[in-house]
């Protein structure tokens, strides 16, 4: 897998994942919507760690700066 996420994209995704987790575990969001958002936050966190977003690949999107 070739990296296609830049540092800003990774920071934004990580921040969103943390916010979703805090909202879920404090009970602000719950139920089916809460679980779906929690899973989405997990995906955001995982993709930010590996610097690869599978949805970017088919569209040729890359936020990673090239040298």
Biopython code that builds the backbone (N, CA, C, O; Angstrom):
import numpy as np
from Bio.PDB.StructureBuilder import StructureBuilder

atoms = [
    (1, "UNK", "N", (0.828, -1.177, 0.000)),
    (1, "UNK", "CA", (0.000, 0.000, 0.000)),
    (1, "UNK", "C", (0.877, 1.247, 0.000)),
    (1, "UNK", "O", (1.759, 1.410, 0.842)),
    (2, "UNK", "N", (0.618, 2.094, -0.937)),
    (2, "UNK", "CA", (1.345, 3.352, -1.027)),
    (2, "UNK", "C", (0.621, 4.398, -0.185)),
    (2, "UNK", "O", (-0.605, 4.501, -0.237)),
    (3, "UNK", "N", (1.374, 5.168, 0.586)),
    (3, "UNK", "CA", (0.772, 6.198, 1.431)),
    (3, "UNK", "C", (0.015, 7.210, 0.580)),
    (3, "UNK", "O", (0.509, 7.659, -0.454)),
    (4, "UNK", "N", (-1.190, 7.564, 1.025)),
    (4, "UNK", "CA", (-1.951, 8.578, 0.310)),
    (4, "UNK", "C", (-2.592, 9.589, 1.265)),
    (4, "UNK", "O", (-3.519, 10.308, 0.892)),
    (5, "UNK", "N", (-2.084, 9.633, 2.506)),
    (5, "UNK", "CA", (-2.597, 10.586, 3.489)),
    (5, "UNK", "C", (-1.466, 11.431, 4.043)),
    (5, "UNK", "O", (-0.437, 10.911, 4.475)),
    (6, "UNK", "N", (-1.666, 12.725, 4.025)),
    (6, "UNK", "CA", (-0.682, 13.642, 4.568)),
    (6, "UNK", "C", (-0.866, 13.838, 6.064)),
    (6, "UNK", "O", (-1.832, 13.344, 6.645)),
    (7, "UNK", "N", (0.057, 14.556, 6.688)),
    (7, "UNK", "CA", (-0.009, 14.741, 8.140)),
    (7, "UNK", "C", (-1.250, 15.502, 8.615)),
    (7, "UNK", "O", (-1.799, 15.185, 9.670)),
    (8, "UNK", "N", (-1.692, 16.488, 7.860)),
    (8, "UNK", "CA", (-2.882, 17.239, 8.261)),
    (8, "UNK", "C", (-4.112, 16.345, 8.246)),
    (8, "UNK", "O", (-4.934, 16.402, 9.160)),
    (9, "UNK", "N", (-4.241, 15.529, 7.222)),
    (9, "UNK", "CA", (-5.354, 14.595, 7.104)),
    (9, "UNK", "C", (-5.352, 13.605, 8.268)),
    (9, "UNK", "O", (-6.405, 13.288, 8.820)),
    (10, "UNK", "N", (-4.178, 13.125, 8.634)),
    (10, "UNK", "CA", (-4.063, 12.178, 9.745)),
    (10, "UNK", "C", (-4.464, 12.817, 11.068)),
    (10, "UNK", "O", (-5.133, 12.182, 11.883)),
    (11, "UNK", "N", (-4.064, 14.058, 11.289)),
    (11, "UNK", "CA", (-4.398, 14.759, 12.525)),
    (11, "UNK", "C", (-5.904, 15.000, 12.617)),
    (11, "UNK", "O", (-6.506, 14.798, 13.672)),
    (12, "UNK", "N", (-6.502, 15.427, 11.523)),
    (12, "UNK", "CA", (-7.945, 15.684, 11.510)),
    (12, "UNK", "C", (-8.719, 14.396, 11.786)),
    (12, "UNK", "O", (-9.660, 14.400, 12.580)),
    (13, "UNK", "N", (-8.333, 13.296, 11.140)),
    (13, "UNK", "CA", (-9.018, 12.020, 11.359)),
    (13, "UNK", "C", (-8.854, 11.543, 12.797)),
    (13, "UNK", "O", (-9.808, 11.046, 13.396)),
    (14, "UNK", "N", (-7.672, 11.686, 13.350)),
    (14, "UNK", "CA", (-7.443, 11.266, 14.737)),
    (14, "UNK", "C", (-8.278, 12.103, 15.704)),
    (14, "UNK", "O", (-8.849, 11.571, 16.656)),
    (15, "UNK", "N", (-8.346, 13.399, 15.462)),
    (15, "UNK", "CA", (-9.138, 14.285, 16.308)),
    (15, "UNK", "C", (-10.618, 13.908, 16.256)),
    (15, "UNK", "O", (-11.278, 13.842, 17.293)),
    (16, "UNK", "N", (-11.136, 13.664, 15.060)),
    (16, "UNK", "CA", (-12.539, 13.270, 14.909)),
    (16, "UNK", "C", (-12.805, 11.952, 15.635)),
    (16, "UNK", "O", (-13.837, 11.801, 16.289)),
    (17, "UNK", "N", (-11.881, 11.002, 15.524)),
    (17, "UNK", "CA", (-12.041, 9.708, 16.197)),
    (17, "UNK", "C", (-12.082, 9.875, 17.710)),
    (17, "UNK", "O", (-12.889, 9.234, 18.383)),
    (18, "UNK", "N", (-11.219, 10.732, 18.248)),
    (18, "UNK", "CA", (-11.196, 10.962, 19.698)),
    (18, "UNK", "C", (-12.490, 11.642, 20.151)),
    (18, "UNK", "O", (-13.049, 11.274, 21.185)),
    (19, "UNK", "N", (-12.966, 12.617, 19.398)),
    (19, "UNK", "CA", (-14.209, 13.311, 19.748)),
    (19, "UNK", "C", (-15.376, 12.331, 19.750)),
    (19, "UNK", "O", (-16.194, 12.344, 20.670)),
    (20, "UNK", "N", (-15.460, 11.486, 18.733)),
    (20, "UNK", "CA", (-16.540, 10.495, 18.671)),
    (20, "UNK", "C", (-16.462, 9.545, 19.865)),
    (20, "UNK", "O", (-17.486, 9.234, 20.473)),
    (21, "UNK", "N", (-15.266, 9.086, 20.202)),
    (21, "UNK", "CA", (-15.106, 8.170, 21.336)),
    (21, "UNK", "C", (-15.537, 8.832, 22.645)),
    (21, "UNK", "O", (-16.223, 8.212, 23.458)),
    (22, "UNK", "N", (-15.138, 10.080, 22.849)),
    (22, "UNK", "CA", (-15.521, 10.793, 24.068)),
    (22, "UNK", "C", (-17.039, 10.959, 24.137)),
    (22, "UNK", "O", (-17.644, 10.744, 25.187)),
    (23, "UNK", "N", (-17.646, 11.340, 23.021)),
    (23, "UNK", "CA", (-19.100, 11.513, 23.000)),
    (23, "UNK", "C", (-19.825, 10.195, 23.262)),
    (23, "UNK", "O", (-20.849, 10.172, 23.945)),
    (24, "UNK", "N", (-19.303, 9.113, 22.726)),
    (24, "UNK", "CA", (-19.942, 7.813, 22.926)),
    (24, "UNK", "C", (-19.809, 7.340, 24.373)),
    (24, "UNK", "O", (-20.787, 6.906, 24.981)),
    (25, "UNK", "N", (-18.608, 7.424, 24.915)),
    (25, "UNK", "CA", (-18.378, 6.893, 26.254)),
    (25, "UNK", "C", (-18.919, 7.786, 27.369)),
    (25, "UNK", "O", (-19.048, 7.333, 28.506)),
    (26, "UNK", "N", (-19.236, 9.040, 27.066)),
    (26, "UNK", "CA", (-19.897, 9.891, 28.051)),
    (26, "UNK", "C", (-21.412, 9.794, 27.943)),
    (26, "UNK", "O", (-22.131, 10.370, 28.759)),
    (27, "UNK", "N", (-21.896, 9.074, 26.951)),
    (27, "UNK", "CA", (-23.336, 8.858, 26.802)),
    (27, "UNK", "C", (-24.047, 9.933, 26.005)),
    (27, "UNK", "O", (-25.276, 9.927, 25.927)),
    (28, "UNK", "N", (-23.307, 10.855, 25.412)),
    (28, "UNK", "CA", (-23.921, 11.909, 24.619)),
    (28, "UNK", "C", (-24.559, 11.338, 23.358)),
    (28, "UNK", "O", (-25.664, 11.732, 22.985)),
    (29, "UNK", "N", (-23.873, 10.423, 22.711)),
    (29, "UNK", "CA", (-24.459, 9.696, 21.588)),
    (29, "UNK", "C", (-24.563, 8.234, 21.996)),
    (29, "UNK", "O", (-23.661, 7.691, 22.635)),
    (30, "UNK", "N", (-25.665, 7.606, 21.624)),
    (30, "UNK", "CA", (-25.866, 6.214, 22.016)),
    (30, "UNK", "C", (-26.717, 5.497, 20.983)),
    (30, "UNK", "O", (-27.118, 6.078, 19.974)),
    (31, "UNK", "N", (-26.981, 4.253, 21.246)),
    (31, "UNK", "CA", (-27.816, 3.463, 20.360)),
    (31, "UNK", "C", (-27.101, 3.089, 19.078)),
    (31, "UNK", "O", (-25.873, 3.019, 19.022)),
    (32, "UNK", "N", (-27.900, 2.851, 18.051)),
    (32, "UNK", "CA", (-27.364, 2.425, 16.760)),
    (32, "UNK", "C", (-26.475, 3.495, 16.149)),
    (32, "UNK", "O", (-25.409, 3.192, 15.614)),
    (33, "UNK", "N", (-26.911, 4.743, 16.227)),
    (33, "UNK", "CA", (-26.105, 5.842, 15.683)),
    (33, "UNK", "C", (-24.765, 5.926, 16.404)),
    (33, "UNK", "O", (-23.732, 6.147, 15.773)),
    (34, "UNK", "N", (-24.777, 5.752, 17.703)),
    (34, "UNK", "CA", (-23.540, 5.790, 18.474)),
    (34, "UNK", "C", (-22.580, 4.694, 18.066)),
    (34, "UNK", "O", (-21.381, 4.935, 17.921)),
    (35, "UNK", "N", (-23.103, 3.482, 17.880)),
    (35, "UNK", "CA", (-22.239, 2.371, 17.456)),
    (35, "UNK", "C", (-21.674, 2.587, 16.061)),
    (35, "UNK", "O", (-20.503, 2.299, 15.810)),
    (36, "UNK", "N", (-22.497, 3.089, 15.158)),
    (36, "UNK", "CA", (-22.028, 3.347, 13.793)),
    (36, "UNK", "C", (-20.930, 4.411, 13.812)),
    (36, "UNK", "O", (-19.907, 4.262, 13.143)),
    (37, "UNK", "N", (-21.139, 5.470, 14.570)),
    (37, "UNK", "CA", (-20.119, 6.520, 14.660)),
    (37, "UNK", "C", (-18.855, 6.014, 15.344)),
    (37, "UNK", "O", (-17.750, 6.400, 14.963)),
    (38, "UNK", "N", (-19.004, 5.156, 16.349)),
    (38, "UNK", "CA", (-17.841, 4.589, 17.023)),
    (38, "UNK", "C", (-17.019, 3.728, 16.065)),
    (38, "UNK", "O", (-15.790, 3.783, 16.080)),
    (39, "UNK", "N", (-17.684, 2.944, 15.245)),
    (39, "UNK", "CA", (-16.988, 2.129, 14.236)),
    (39, "UNK", "C", (-16.304, 3.037, 13.218)),
    (39, "UNK", "O", (-15.162, 2.789, 12.831)),
    (40, "UNK", "N", (-16.997, 4.083, 12.786)),
    (40, "UNK", "CA", (-16.403, 5.034, 11.845)),
    (40, "UNK", "C", (-15.168, 5.694, 12.453)),
    (40, "UNK", "O", (-14.163, 5.887, 11.768)),
    (41, "UNK", "N", (-15.243, 6.037, 13.730)),
    (41, "UNK", "CA", (-14.090, 6.609, 14.418)),
    (41, "UNK", "C", (-12.930, 5.633, 14.467)),
    (41, "UNK", "O", (-11.774, 6.033, 14.324)),
    (42, "UNK", "N", (-13.227, 4.350, 14.668)),
    (42, "UNK", "CA", (-12.182, 3.324, 14.662)),
    (42, "UNK", "C", (-11.518, 3.209, 13.298)),
    (42, "UNK", "O", (-10.301, 3.048, 13.199)),
    (43, "UNK", "N", (-12.324, 3.293, 12.256)),
    (43, "UNK", "CA", (-11.774, 3.254, 10.891)),
    (43, "UNK", "C", (-10.900, 4.479, 10.647)),
    (43, "UNK", "O", (-9.819, 4.366, 10.069)),
    (44, "UNK", "N", (-11.363, 5.648, 11.083)),
    (44, "UNK", "CA", (-10.564, 6.876, 10.941)),
    (44, "UNK", "C", (-9.226, 6.734, 11.654)),
    (44, "UNK", "O", (-8.185, 7.109, 11.115)),
    (45, "UNK", "N", (-9.258, 6.191, 12.867)),
    (45, "UNK", "CA", (-8.029, 6.032, 13.638)),
    (45, "UNK", "C", (-7.084, 5.029, 12.972)),
    (45, "UNK", "O", (-5.879, 5.266, 12.897)),
    (46, "UNK", "N", (-7.624, 3.922, 12.494)),
    (46, "UNK", "CA", (-6.800, 2.899, 11.839)),
    (46, "UNK", "C", (-6.159, 3.440, 10.561)),
    (46, "UNK", "O", (-4.969, 3.235, 10.323)),
    (47, "UNK", "N", (-6.951, 4.130, 9.745)),
    (47, "UNK", "CA", (-6.396, 4.664, 8.501)),
    (47, "UNK", "C", (-5.367, 5.754, 8.764)),
    (47, "UNK", "O", (-4.424, 5.911, 7.989)),
    (48, "UNK", "N", (-5.532, 6.504, 9.838)),
    (48, "UNK", "CA", (-4.536, 7.538, 10.128)),
    (48, "UNK", "C", (-3.222, 6.913, 10.599)),
    (48, "UNK", "O", (-2.155, 7.473, 10.347)),
    (49, "UNK", "N", (-3.278, 5.768, 11.275)),
    (49, "UNK", "CA", (-2.053, 5.098, 11.700)),
    (49, "UNK", "C", (-1.292, 4.471, 10.530)),
    (49, "UNK", "O", (-0.061, 4.478, 10.518)),
    (50, "UNK", "N", (-2.019, 3.929, 9.548)),
    (50, "UNK", "CA", (-1.330, 3.281, 8.429)),
    (50, "UNK", "C", (-1.097, 4.238, 7.258)),
    (50, "UNK", "O", (-0.468, 3.862, 6.268)),
    (51, "UNK", "N", (-1.597, 5.466, 7.363)),
    (51, "UNK", "CA", (-1.427, 6.506, 6.326)),
    (51, "UNK", "C", (-1.971, 6.093, 4.968)),
    (51, "UNK", "O", (-1.452, 6.507, 3.932)),
    (52, "UNK", "N", (-3.004, 5.285, 4.974)),
    (52, "UNK", "CA", (-3.604, 4.842, 3.718)),
    (52, "UNK", "C", (-5.112, 4.803, 3.870)),
    (52, "UNK", "O", (-5.636, 4.186, 4.798)),
    (53, "UNK", "N", (-5.804, 5.460, 2.960)),
    (53, "UNK", "CA", (-7.262, 5.443, 2.942)),
    (53, "UNK", "C", (-7.719, 4.686, 1.695)),
    (53, "UNK", "O", (-7.448, 5.129, 0.578)),
    (54, "UNK", "N", (-8.406, 3.554, 1.862)),
    (54, "UNK", "CA", (-8.839, 2.778, 0.711)),
    (54, "UNK", "C", (-9.813, 3.535, -0.200)),
    (54, "UNK", "O", (-9.883, 3.242, -1.393)),
    (55, "UNK", "N", (-10.551, 4.484, 0.329)),
    (55, "UNK", "CA", (-11.482, 5.246, -0.503)),
    (55, "UNK", "C", (-10.775, 6.273, -1.380)),
    (55, "UNK", "O", (-11.321, 6.689, -2.402)),
    (56, "UNK", "N", (-9.594, 6.679, -1.004)),
    (56, "UNK", "CA", (-8.833, 7.623, -1.823)),
    (56, "UNK", "C", (-8.264, 6.946, -3.074)),
    (56, "UNK", "O", (-8.170, 7.578, -4.126)),
    (57, "UNK", "N", (-7.890, 5.690, -2.971)),
    (57, "UNK", "CA", (-7.197, 4.984, -4.051)),
    (57, "UNK", "C", (-7.977, 4.949, -5.367)),
    (57, "UNK", "O", (-7.404, 5.304, -6.396)),
    (58, "UNK", "N", (-9.261, 4.539, -5.396)),
    (58, "UNK", "CA", (-9.961, 4.479, -6.690)),
    (58, "UNK", "C", (-10.126, 5.830, -7.373)),
    (58, "UNK", "O", (-10.224, 5.906, -8.598)),
    (59, "UNK", "N", (-10.155, 6.899, -6.574)),
    (59, "UNK", "CA", (-10.348, 8.227, -7.131)),
    (59, "UNK", "C", (-9.035, 8.948, -7.395)),
    (59, "UNK", "O", (-9.040, 10.055, -7.932)),
    (60, "UNK", "N", (-7.919, 8.346, -7.031)),
    (60, "UNK", "CA", (-6.608, 8.944, -7.264)),
    (60, "UNK", "C", (-6.323, 10.131, -6.370)),
    (60, "UNK", "O", (-5.516, 10.992, -6.721)),
    (61, "UNK", "N", (-6.973, 10.190, -5.220)),
    (61, "UNK", "CA", (-6.761, 11.292, -4.297)),
    (61, "UNK", "C", (-5.557, 10.999, -3.411)),
    (61, "UNK", "O", (-5.380, 9.876, -2.940)),
    (62, "UNK", "N", (-4.748, 12.000, -3.193)),
    (62, "UNK", "CA", (-3.613, 11.863, -2.290)),
    (62, "UNK", "C", (-3.374, 13.198, -1.600)),
    (62, "UNK", "O", (-3.169, 14.219, -2.256)),
    (63, "UNK", "N", (-3.402, 13.183, -0.271)),
    (63, "UNK", "CA", (-3.114, 14.397, 0.485)),
    (63, "UNK", "C", (-1.671, 14.390, 0.972)),
    (63, "UNK", "O", (-1.249, 15.284, 1.705)),
    (64, "UNK", "N", (-0.930, 13.388, 0.565)),
    (64, "UNK", "CA", (0.463, 13.251, 0.946)),
    (64, "UNK", "C", (1.317, 14.097, 0.004)),
    (64, "UNK", "O", (1.180, 14.013, -1.216)),
    (65, "UNK", "N", (2.190, 14.905, 0.575)),
    (65, "UNK", "CA", (3.055, 15.735, -0.248)),
    (65, "UNK", "C", (4.105, 14.876, -0.933)),
    (65, "UNK", "O", (4.708, 13.997, -0.317)),
    (66, "UNK", "N", (4.313, 15.142, -2.215)),
    (66, "UNK", "CA", (5.327, 14.398, -2.973)),
    (66, "UNK", "C", (6.629, 15.178, -2.967)),
    (66, "UNK", "O", (6.637, 16.407, -2.893)),
    (67, "UNK", "N", (7.711, 14.452, -3.045)),
    (67, "UNK", "CA", (9.033, 15.081, -3.047)),
    (67, "UNK", "C", (9.480, 15.386, -4.438)),
    (67, "UNK", "O", (10.572, 15.919, -4.633)),
]
sb = StructureBuilder()
sb.init_structure("model")
sb.init_model(0)
sb.init_chain("A")
sb.init_seg("    ")
for serial, (resi, resn, name, xyz) in enumerate(atoms, 1):
    if name == "N":
        sb.init_residue(resn, " ", resi, " ")
    sb.init_atom(name, np.array(xyz, "f"), 0.0, 1.0, " ", f" {name:<3s}", serial, name[0])
structure = sb.get_structure()
